[in-house]
């Protein structure tokens, strides 16, 4: 994956994300975007949007797997909070 990817969410989820990381919930994977604009659009679907920056370079070094979907979205099973840049 690229060194940095972005996750769009809404502000009401931030406390949980900073504590527990980004979890896939009912989905198979966490969805990550290659640019902030796309992530912002995703986050705005659920409330006041917020874009999180994910250190995918370090995640990959630490053994996390990433997949690129046919529509250009990056996927991974989870993003522990230590890889989220504040």
N, C-alpha and C positions, 0 to 999 in steps of 0.2 A: 504493500500500500504506500501511498504518499507519506511523507514524514508527519504531516498534520492533516486531519480531517475534522469535520464540523458536525455537531449534532444539534438540531433545532428542537426546542422544547418550549414549554410555557413557564412563566415565572413561578407558578404555584408548585411546580415539581422540583425546583432547585434545592430546597432543603434536603429532600429525600435523595436526590442525585449526589449532592456533595457528601452525604453520609454513607450511602449504599452503592454508589456508582450508577452507571446507566445499565438498567436491566432490560431484557427483551420482553418481559411481560407476557402477553398472549401470543406474541409473534415468535417466529423461529430464530430471528436474529435482531440485533440492534442495527439500526440504519444510520449510516454516516454519509455525509455529503462532501464533495470535493471543494465546494466553495461556500462562503458565508451567505450569499444571496439565496441559494437553494435551501439551506438550513433555516434561514429566516422565514421563508415561505412555509416550510413544514411546521415550524413552531407556531406560526400565526393561526394555524387550523385549530389549535386547542386553547387559545387564550392569548394573553399578552406574551409575545414571542421573546425568546432569549436564545442566543447561540453560544454553545460550549465548544471550546477547542480541545481536541483529543490528540495526545502525543502517541501517534501510531508507530512512529519509529521505535520508541522504547517498548511499546507493547509487543511489536513484532520480534524485537531482540529477546524479549522475555518469554517468547514461545506462543503468543496468542496468534490464532489463525484469522486471516481476512479473506473474503471472497468478493469478487466484483460481479454484480448482477448484470443482466443483459441491458438494463436501462441506466447503467452508470452509477448505481448506488453501491457503496461499500458496505459489507456486512461482517459482523463478528458476533460471537455469542454473548459477550458482556464487555463493559468498560469499567474496571475498578476505578474508584474515585482518585487514586493516586496518579492516574494518567490524564486527568482532567485539569487543564491549565486554568487557574483562577485569575 
